Amino acid sequence: MIFKSYLVESDFQSLNNNIALFYGENLGLIDDFKQKIKIHNKNINIQKYTQDEILKNQKIIINEILNDSLFEEMKIIFINEVNDKILFMIEEIHAHIKKNKIYLFSNILEKKSKLRSYAEKSKNFDVIACYKDNEINLKKIIIEKLKGFSGVSTETINILLENCGLDRAKLKNEIEKITSFFEDKKIKIDHLNKILNQRFDEDFTTIKDAVLVGNKDMTNKLLSSTIFESEKIPLYISMINQRLNKLREIASFSNGKNLLEIVNNFKPPIFWKDKPIFIEQSKRWNTNKTNYAINKTYEFEMKLKSNANIDKNILIKKLLLDLCILANVS
């Protein structure tokens, strides 16, 4: 049976089949549904697998379903990242699920997907499409989550909506920041802007990484959809220079040495999440190129200081494009 996601959100008990498929681009909503399942089954141990784990060892799911437990009345199984490859197993075990429950989670499944088609046509399947939220949905979430807080105004709500870009997962993260920061439950706009302002730095980090790894397509795509705030441009140039200086230092050590070993031993340590992109960038930047790039950023700063009427947005985009081209020079 096919369900509208908002109806399942308001009444989760409406799902009454033993197997359900949640799919779509709204990963934040899918995560919310996972939490609802856990809340409605507090005393039940939930087994979690990915599709790849199941396919590598097909006995896992068969044993879980067919073998009754003396200690559990029912079993709940999450299978994440599913697609058409798992359909043959679902067809095989569907009739044997009995009192147990299986929840399948996927990203976007096109209409031609065999798994989606099978689930939608089956009377024993619950299917919930999780499409993107709109402003109305997210406003309701903000009002509900910040109930009891003073200072929840139209301005507050609009700031949150703009900051999350209609992404429920990001919105939840921003609301967590608010509930942690405003312990007295009194939201102040000036403080709110400060704690949410990290988004701009994170967005620029994505652009900076694409530029310095020489990804032309990604750089063009990001720059075409970005308008830089004039007052933040000096900060962004500082972020670029910090990375270029690190890349120059790596280049000075890399003569005949293992790059991964150099990065792992770098001081101060490079955050583990940044290591893969840092290594890719290090492969493209030698000492001469980093010196040239740092000179270009210096020239950029001098232009900004010497001409107050210059279009800073166009200027920084040109600098970033030039650096991206330079990253690809062998």
C-alpha positions in Angstrom: 0.0 0.0 0.0 1.3 3.5 -0.9 1.3 6.1 1.8 1.8 9.9 1.8 4.7 10.6 4.1 2.9 13.4 6.0 0.1 11.0 6.9 2.6 8.4 8.3 4.4 11.2 10.2 1.1 12.1 12.0 0.0 8.5 12.5 2.8 5.9 12.3 0.5 3.1 13.4 -1.2 3.4 10.0 1.6 1.1 8.7 0.3 -2.3 9.3 2.3 -4.6 6.9 5.4 -6.6 7.9 7.6 -5.1 5.3 8.0 -1.4 4.4 10.0 0.6 1.9 11.1 4.2 2.6 12.7 5.9 -0.4 13.5 9.3 -1.6 15.9 12.3 -1.5 14.7 13.5 1.9 17.3 11.8 4.1 16.3 13.9 7.1 12.7 12.6 6.8 13.9 9.0 6.4 16.0 9.4 9.5 13.0 10.7 11.4 11.0 7.6 10.4 13.9 5.4 11.7 13.6 7.3 15.0 9.8 6.7 15.1 10.3 3.0 14.5 12.7 2.9 17.5 10.3 4.9 19.7 7.4 2.6 18.9 9.5 -0.5 19.5 11.5 0.5 22.6 11.9 -3.0 24.0 12.8 -4.7 20.7 16.4 -5.1 19.5 16.7 -3.8 16.0 19.1 -5.5 13.7 20.7 -3.1 11.2 22.4 -4.1 7.9 23.3 -2.6 4.6 22.3 -4.2 1.3 26.0 -5.0 0.6 26.3 -6.9 3.9 23.2 -8.9 3.1 24.3 -9.8 -0.5 27.7 -10.8 0.6 26.3 -13.2 3.2 22.7 -14.1 2.2 22.3 -16.5 5.2 22.2 -13.5 7.5 18.7 -12.4 6.6 17.4 -15.9 6.0 18.6 -17.0 9.5 17.1 -13.9 11.1 13.7 -14.5 9.5 13.4 -18.2 9.6 14.9 -18.9 13.1 12.5 -18.1 15.9 14.0 -16.8 19.1 13.1 -18.1 22.6 13.8 -14.7 24.0 12.2 -12.3 21.5 8.5 -12.2 20.5 9.4 -10.4 17.2 12.4 -9.2 15.3 12.9 -5.9 13.5 15.4 -5.6 10.7 16.7 -2.4 9.1 18.3 -2.8 5.6 19.9 0.4 4.4 21.0 1.6 0.9 18.8 -0.9 -0.9 18.1 -1.0 -4.7 16.9 -3.5 -7.3 19.8 -5.9 -6.4 18.0 -7.1 -3.3 14.6 -7.8 -4.9 15.3 -11.5 -5.4 15.9 -11.9 -1.7 12.8 -10.0 -0.7 10.7 -12.2 -3.0 12.2 -15.3 -1.4 11.7 -14.3 2.2 8.5 -12.3 1.9 6.2 -15.2 2.7 8.2 -16.2 5.7 8.4 -12.9 7.6 5.4 -13.8 9.8 5.3 -11.6 13.0 8.7 -10.0 12.2 9.2 -6.7 10.5 11.6 -5.6 7.8 12.2 -1.9 6.9 14.0 -1.1 3.7 15.6 2.3 3.2 16.8 3.8 -0.1 17.7 7.0 -1.8 15.8 8.0 -5.0 14.2 5.1 -6.7 13.0 5.9 -10.3 9.6 4.8 -11.5 11.3 2.0 -13.6 12.9 0.6 -10.4 11.9 -3.1 -10.1 12.0 -3.0 -6.3 9.8 0.1 -6.2 7.3 -1.4 -8.7 7.2 -4.7 -6.8 6.5 -3.0 -3.5 3.9 -0.6 -4.9 1.9 -3.5 -6.5 2.1 -5.8 -3.5 -0.7 -5.8 -1.0 1.7 -6.9 1.7 4.1 -4.0 1.3 3.9 -0.4 2.8 5.6 2.1 0.5 6.5 5.6 1.7 8.0 8.1 -0.7 10.1 10.8 1.1 10.3 13.8 -1.2 11.8 17.2 -0.4 10.2 19.3 2.3 8.7 22.7 1.5 8.7 25.8 3.7 5.4 25.0 5.3 6.6 21.6 6.5 9.8 23.0 7.9 8.1 25.9 9.6 5.9 23.4 11.5 9.0 21.5 12.6 10.7 24.7 13.8 7.6 25.8 15.8 7.2 22.3 17.3 10.9 21.8 18.2 11.3 25.3 19.6 8.0 25.3 21.6 8.7 27.0 24.9 11.4 29.2 23.6 10.9 33.0 23.5 12.1 34.9 20.5 10.7 32.5 17.9 9.6 35.2 15.4 9.1 35.3 11.7 12.6 36.6 11.4 14.0 33.7 13.4 12.1 31.1 11.3 13.3 32.8 8.0 16.9 32.8 9.2 16.7 29.0 10.0 15.0 28.2 6.6 17.6 30.2 4.7 20.4 28.6 6.6 19.2 25.0 6.1 18.3 25.4 2.4 15.1 23.4 2.9 17.1 20.4 4.1 15.5 18.7 7.0 18.7 17.1 8.2 20.5 20.5 8.3 17.5 22.0 10.0 17.7 19.5 12.8 21.4 20.2 13.2 20.7 23.9 13.5 17.9 23.4 16.0 20.2 21.3 18.1 22.7 24.2 18.1 19.9 26.5 19.3 18.7 24.2 22.1 22.3 23.7 23.3 23.3 27.4 23.1 20.1 29.1 24.5 19.8 27.1 27.7 17.6 29.8 29.2 15.2 29.3 26.2 15.5 32.9 25.2 16.6 33.3 21.5 18.4 36.5 20.6 18.8 37.3 16.9 22.4 38.6 17.2 23.5 35.5 19.0 21.5 33.3 16.6 23.3 34.7 13.6 26.7 34.0 15.2 26.0 30.3 16.0 24.4 29.7 12.6 27.0 31.6 10.6 29.2 28.5 10.3 27.2 27.5 7.2 29.0 30.1 5.1 32.4 28.9 6.2 31.4 25.3 5.5 30.1 26.2 2.1 33.3 28.1 1.2 35.4 25.1 2.4 33.5 23.0 -0.2 34.4 25.6 -2.9 38.0 25.9 -1.8 38.5 22.1 -1.8 37.0 21.8 -5.4 39.3 24.7 -6.6 42.5 23.3 -5.1 41.9 19.8 -6.3 41.3 21.2 -9.8 37.7 20.0 -10.2 36.6 22.4 -13.0 33.0 21.1 -13.2 32.3 21.3 -9.5 34.1 24.7 -9.2 32.0 26.2 -12.0 28.8 24.8 -10.6 29.5 26.1 -7.1 30.6 29.5 -8.2 27.6 30.0 -10.5 25.2 29.5 -7.5 27.3 31.5 -5.0 27.2 35.2 -4.1 30.1 36.1 -1.7 29.5 38.5 1.1 32.0 41.4 0.7 32.8 41.6 4.4 33.7 37.9 4.5 36.0 37.9 1.5 39.2 38.6 3.6 38.3 35.6 5.7 38.0 33.4 2.6 41.3 34.6 1.3 42.8 33.7 4.7 41.3 30.2 4.4 42.8 29.8 0.9 46.3 31.0 2.1 46.2 28.7 5.1 45.7 25.7 2.8 48.2 26.9 0.3 50.8 27.3 3.0 50.2 23.8 4.2 50.4 22.4 0.7 53.7 24.2 0.2 55.1 22.7 3.4 53.9 19.3 2.3 55.6 19.8 -1.1 58.9 20.7 0.6 58.9 17.3 2.4 57.6 15.2 -0.4 60.8 14.5 -2.4 60.8 10.7 -2.7 58.8 10.2 0.5 55.4 8.6 0.9 52.7 11.3 0.7 50.3 9.5 3.1 53.0 9.1 5.7 53.9 12.9 5.4 50.2 13.9 5.8 49.7 11.5 8.8 52.7 13.0 10.6 52.0 16.6 9.7 52.1 19.1 12.6 49.6 20.4 13.6 47.7 17.3 12.8 45.3 17.3 9.8 41.7 16.4 10.8 41.0 12.8 9.6 38.0 13.9 7.6 40.2 16.3 5.6 43.0 13.9 4.8 41.6 12.3 1.6 41.0 15.7 -0.1 44.3 17.1 1.4 46.2 14.2 -0.2 44.5 14.7 -3.6 45.4 18.4 -3.5 49.0 17.6 -2.5 49.4 15.6 -5.6 48.6 18.7 -7.7 50.6 21.4 -5.9 54.4 21.7 -5.9 56.5 24.4 -4.3 56.6 26.6 -7.4 52.8 26.5 -8.0 52.0 27.2 -4.3 54.4 30.2 -4.3 52.8 31.5 -7.5 49.3 31.0 -6.1 50.1 32.8 -2.8 51.5 35.7 -4.9 48.2 35.9 -6.8 46.2 36.0 -3.5 48.5 38.8 -2.3 47.8 40.8 -5.5 44.1 40.2 -5.0 44.2 41.6 -1.5 46.1 44.7 -2.8 43.4 45.3 -5.5 40.7 45.2 -2.8 42.5 47.7 -0.6 43.4 50.1 -3.4 40.0 50.2 -5.1 36.9 50.5 -2.9 34.5 50.5 -5.9 35.7 47.3 -7.4 33.2 44.4 -7.7 34.6 42.0 -5.1 32.2 39.2 -6.0 33.5 39.0 -9.6 37.1 39.5 -8.5 37.1 36.6 -6.0 35.4 34.3 -8.5 38.0 35.1 -11.1 40.8 34.3 -8.5 39.2 31.0 -7.7 38.9 30.0 -11.3 42.5 31.0 -11.9 43.6 28.8 -9.0 41.5 25.9 -10.3 43.2 26.2 -13.7 46.6 26.4 -12.0 45.8 23.2 -10.0 45.6 21.4 -13.3 48.9 22.7 -14.7 51.4 19.8 -14.7 
